[in-house]
Amino acid sequence: MNNATQILKQVKKDAVKYIHLQFTDILGVPKDIVIPTRQLENALEKGIWFDGSSIEGFARIAESDQLLIPDIKTYCTLPWSKTENKAARIICDVHKPDSTPFEGDPRHILRKMMLTAKDKGYIFNVGAELEFFILNKKEGLKPMPHDYQGYFDFSPYDVASKIRENVIEAGEELNIDIEAGHHEVAAGQHEIDFRYSDALKTADNIITLKTTIKAIAQSFDVKATFMPKPFENINGSGMHVHLSLFDLKGENSFYDENDNYKLSSTAKHFIGGILKHSKSFTALTNPTTNSYKRIVPGYEAPVNICWAQMNRSALVRIPRYTEGRKQSVRVELRSPDPSCNPYLAFTAILAAGLDGIESKITPPKSVEEDIYNLDEGKLQELKIDSLPGSLTESIKHLKNDEVIKKAIGSHVVDRFVNAKKIEIEEQKTEVTPNELKRYLDI
């Protein structure tokens, strides 16, 4: 559906009563304004005004008026809404009063970076593996896994299996091509994988899918969380992303049949850029203080900055090539987690990769050894660096990286850093249960 007339006809056909106009703040938290369908025609024609001063990182009081412009390509009905109050969702772009795009709108920032890539002859495609925990709310404030299954385990009668099935079914209505859902390694942990698309659509899908999973879990009286590390001593939740560049004719720019990994020089330079800027974009791909409790050795999350094919402890992994499927050649970045704002994360990743291509950054030799088992001397010998160990450290790298800062824009970088400093300061004064257990009897 590409025009307002088609949307209005579809809304009537779907018997929709309410429209959720959705956007996100700089932290990736979805926001929306609900309008009755009778207001949709006006919204499509003129947009909807809202007060941006109340939204994290948006505008100051003196410049609060902002405009939501619906992107009609994103219209879909919401599968969890009841028939008598059927609702639909349209994702919006945020504009200023003069109708120009708002520089603090994460969706606009990603679209602008993708246009930069397009000017260089590339379409940026991303696929995502979204991990999360399902928690039993009956445990009160103490989060507990609701099951104790393992990786890919099958249990036809448990709540989680039904939730995953419902999510896949809902994906059809939401126009998200979900490829698979399965139990993950940790108790109560699950994963939903969906087909790659251009980065903007994938970012939209991530926000939509997180909301969907939470809504469906709620209907089963359990809670879904995308917190990176809700439990100690077990794996945290990541959001591995699969990255590729296609040319404007639809051919995979990462493919080279003569390379051992089937990677072109473009792909290798892209990897070089990812490795070079990884410390800086980690603030955006892993944006919470809790994120860094996942990025530790021994729990399948990458800690060291290197690339490989067989080695799943590497930051960047090259999935194996299947004969005759050159379009599937891609690189997998394993550090991001689902707490990130996907629009900003993808913008930073793309900027890093494009810098690698433009600067012809050659990555170091791939490392197929299990890096977790290498001592510090061997890591230094191989010149393998580590990702930041804290949000404080990653923010320092972000502030010193002109490539990433330029891609994100000073408006968002400044506000993002300020928001994260508040988060860090709050954590400094928090007394944790572990501290009470360890130090109370001193």
N, C-alpha and C positions, 0 to 999 in steps of 0.2 A: 504494500500500500504506500503510494508515493505522494498522495495529495490529500488535502483536507476533506474533500467531498467523499473520497473512498473511506476515510477514517470514520466520518460521521455516519455513513451507511453501515459500516461494520459494527460500530457501537450500538446502533439500533438493532441490528441483526443479533448481536450477542446479548441483548437485553441488559446492557450495563447501566447501572444507576449512578455510580460514582467513579471518578477518574483520580488516580493518585499521580500527581506531577512530582517526579522524583529527581533529586540531585544529591551530590555528596559534598561534605565539607573537606577541608584539607587533610583530616585524619582518616578519611575514608568512611565516615559514619553516614549512612543513608538518611536523607531528610526528604519529607514530602509535604505537599499541600494538597488537600482533598477538595475537589470541586464536584458539584452535581453535573450530570451530563449536559444540562441545558446551558452551562457556561463554557462548554468545550469549544464551540465555534468561535466565541470571542477570544478564548485563550490561544487558539490556533492562528487567529488573525492578528491579535495585538500583544499576546503574551500575558503573563500574570505578574503583578507587582508583589514584592515581598520585602520584609525588613532584613537586610543582610547583616546588620550590626549584631544580631543575636547568634549568628552562625560562626563556628570556630574558624578563625583565620580569614574571614571574608572582608567586612568593611568596618570602618569607624562610624561612630554615631553620626558625624557630619556628612557622611556619604553613604547612608544606609539603604536608600531606595535602589532596588535591583529588580531585574526582570527575568522571569523564567520563560524560555522559548522552547516549546515542546518539539522534540525530534520524532516526527510521526513514524519513522521507520521502526521505532522501539515499542510501538503499541502492542500490548498483549493483555489478555484477561488474567486475573489472579485466581489460580485454581483453588486456593483455600477460602475464598470468599463465598458466602452462602448465596444460594440461588435467588432468594428474595431481596438480597442486597448485593447483587453481582457488581464486582469492581474490576477495573482495568488499570494498567500502569503505563505511563509514558515517561521516558527519561528526558530530562530537559537540559538545555545549555543555559548558562547564566550570562546575562548581558547587563551592561551599565545603562543609565537613563538615556544616553545618546545612541543606544542600540548597538554599540560595539561590544565584542566579547569581553567579559570580565577576566582580567589577568590572574585572578585568584581561583578560577574555576578549574578543578583538576581535569575535567573532561576536555576542556578547551586546550589545556597545556599538552595533553597527550595528542590531541588531533593536530596541533601545530607542529609537534615533533614528527609526527607521521607524514605531514606535508613536506617537511624538510627532507625526510628519507625519500619521499616520492620524487622530489626535485632531483635527487641523486640517482633515480632509477629503481627504487626499491619499495616493495610493499612488505611491511613488518607483520609477520604472523606469529601468534602465540597460542599454545595450548597449556592447560593447567591441570594439576592434580591437587584437588582441594581436600585436605585432611581436617578432621574435627573429632571431638569427643562427644559421646552421648552420656549424660549424667542422670542419675536417679534422684529426683527432687525430694524423695521421702527421707533422704539423709539430712535434710535441713540445710544449714549453711555450710556444712562440710561436703565438699564435692567428692563424689564416689562414682567409679564406673558402674554402669548398670549390668554389665556382663563380664565374663572372664574367658571369652573366646580368644583365638589367636589369628595369625596372619592367614587370610583367605579361608578361615574356618567357615563351615556351613552349619547353620542352625535354623531350620525352617520355621520354628515357632517363636523365636525371640522377637522382641520389639524392634531391635535394630534392623533386622532383615525386612520387616514390614515398612519401616521408615525409609530405607534405601529404595525399596520398590516404589513407594509413593513419590519419592523425590524424582525417580526416573520418569514416572508417569506424568508428574507435574512439569518436568522439563519439556515434554512434548508440547503442552499448552503454552509454555513460556518461550517456545521457539529456540530452546537450547538442546543441542544434539549431544545428549549424554551417552558416552560409550560404555561405561562400566561403573559399578559400585561394589565395594568389597570391604570386609573387615581388615583393619590394619594390624600392626604388630602388637600394640599395647592393648590391654583390657579396656573395653569401652571406646576404642578408637576406630574410625572409619574413613573411607576415602571415596570421593566421587570424581571421576575423570570425564571431561567433555572435549569434543572435537575442536581442533584448532580453528581459529578464524583470524581476521585482522585484529590487531591489538586493541582497538577501541571496542569492537564488539565483544572480545574476550573479557575486557575489564567490566563492561556492562553486565556480562553474564555472571561474573564472579560476585558482584554486588547483589544481583538478583538471586543467585543460587544460595548465597549465605542467608538471605532473608527467608527464602523458601524452606531451607533445611530447618531453620529455627522455628518457623511457623508450623511445619509438619511435626517436628519433635514436640512442640507445645500441645498439639492435638492428641498426642499419646501420653500426656502428662509427664514427660521427661524434658530435659534441657539439652540443647546442642550448644557447644561452645567452640569458638575458633581461637581461644587463648593458646598461644604457642606451647606453653609448658605448664599445664594445670597440676601435674603430679611429679614428685621427685622420684628418681631412680627408675623411670621408664621413659620411652621415647616421647618426644614432643611432637606437635603437629606442624608439618611444613606445607609449603605450596610450591612444589617443583614446577618450573615453567619450561616449556619446550619452545625454542626460538628458531626462526628461520627468516631469511629474506628471499622474496620472489621478485623477479624482474616484472616490468609492466606488461609483458606478454604472458605472464603466468608460469614461467619456468623457475625452478629452484636455483637461486644464485649460490647456494651452499654446496651444490653437487659437482663432483669431479670424479669421473669413472676411473681415472688413472692413479688416484691417491689411495693409500692403504685404508684410511678411514672414510674414503669417498668424499673428502672435504676439499672444497676449492680454496684458492688463496684468499678469496673474499671471506669465506667462513673462518679461516685461521686468523686472519687479521681481526675479524669480529671478536673471536675468542681472546685475542691479544688485548683488545680494548676492554673487554669484560674483566679480565684479570687485572689490568692496570688500574681500573677505576672501582674495583669491587669494594675496597675499604670505604670509599666515599658513598656509593649508592646503598651500602648496607643500612645506613640510617633510614632509608626509605623503604627498603625491602624487609627490614626487621626493626620496626619503629617503636617497640615498647621495651621497657626495662625487663619485662618477662621474656622477651625474645632471646636474650643472651643466656638464659638458663637452658635453652634448647641447643644453642651452638656450642656444645662441649664434646670432647672425644667420647666415643663409646656408645652413642645413641643414634647413629645413622645420619646425623646432621653434619654437613661439611664444616670443618674448622680451618683447613689450610687452603691456600690460594694456588691451585694447580688444576690441570685438566687430564682426562684419561677416558678410556672406553670401558674397561672391565671394572675399574676401581670406583666403587660407590662412595668412597670417603672423599673423593675429589670435589672441588667446588663446581666444576663444569665436567659433565659426562657426555660422551658421544654414544647415543643408542646405536645398536648394531644395524647395519644395512641389510635390507632384504632385497634380493635380486629382483630387478624390474620395478622397484618402487623408489625411484630417484626423488620424487616429490616429498618423500618422508624423511629425507636426510635433514638432520637438525642438530642443535646443541641443547643440552638440558642444564639449566642453572638450578642448583639444588639448595641454595641458601634461603630464598624467600620464605616467609611464613604468612598464614592467612590473616594476620592482624594488619597487614599493610594496606595502604590505599593503592589499588592496582593501577589506577591512572598515573599516579606519580611514580610508582615503582617501574612500570613499563617505559615511561618517558626517560627515566634515568638509565635504564638498561639499554635502551635504543641509542641514547646519546653516547654511552660508553662504547657500544659496538661500532657505531658510525665513526667515532674518533679513531678507533683501531683500524678501520678500513682506510680512512683518509690519511692517517699518519703511517700506514703500512706497518703496524705493530705486529711483529712476529712473536707468537707465544713461545715459551720455553718448551723443552722436550716433555712429552706426556709422561705421567708417573703412574705406572700400573701396580706399584706396590701398595699394600694397605698402609696408609700414612699414619693411622692411629698407632701402629706398632714401631714407628721410627723414632729413635731418640733425637734429642735436640741437636746433637752433632751432625747426624745424618741429614736432618732437615736443613741445617745451615750449609752443608756440603752441596745439597741439591738446590739451594737458594729458594726454598719454599717458605713463603711468608704466611702469616695467619690473619684471619679476619679479625676485626675489632672484638674485644672481649666484653665490651659494655656499650650502652647507648651513649654515654659521655664521650667515649673514644670515637665512636662512629660519627658523631656530630662534629667533632674536631676535624675529621677527614672531609666531611661534606663541606664545611665552611672554607676549606683550603682548595677545593676542586673547582676550577673555573668552568670546565666543560659541563659538569653536572649542574652547577649553579645557574649557568646561562640557560640550560634546557628547561629547568624548573621555573626560573624567574625569581627575581629578588623579593617580590611581594610574598610569594609562598615560602621561600627559603627562610626569610626573616621570621615569619609567623609560625612556621613549623618548628624552627629551632627554639623560639620562645616557649611554645607549648610544651616541648620536650624537656626544656630546662625546669619547668614547673613540675613535671612528672618526676624528674630525677630528684629534685629537692624534696618532694613529698615522700619519696621512697627512703631518703636519708634519715627521716625522723620516725619511720615506721618500725615498731618492735614486732618481730615475727615470732610465731610459735616455736620455731627452731631455736631462736635466741633465748626464749624463756626456758626451754628444755635444757639448753647448754649452760646458761649463765645464772639462772635464778638463785642457785644455792651458793654462789660465790660469796 
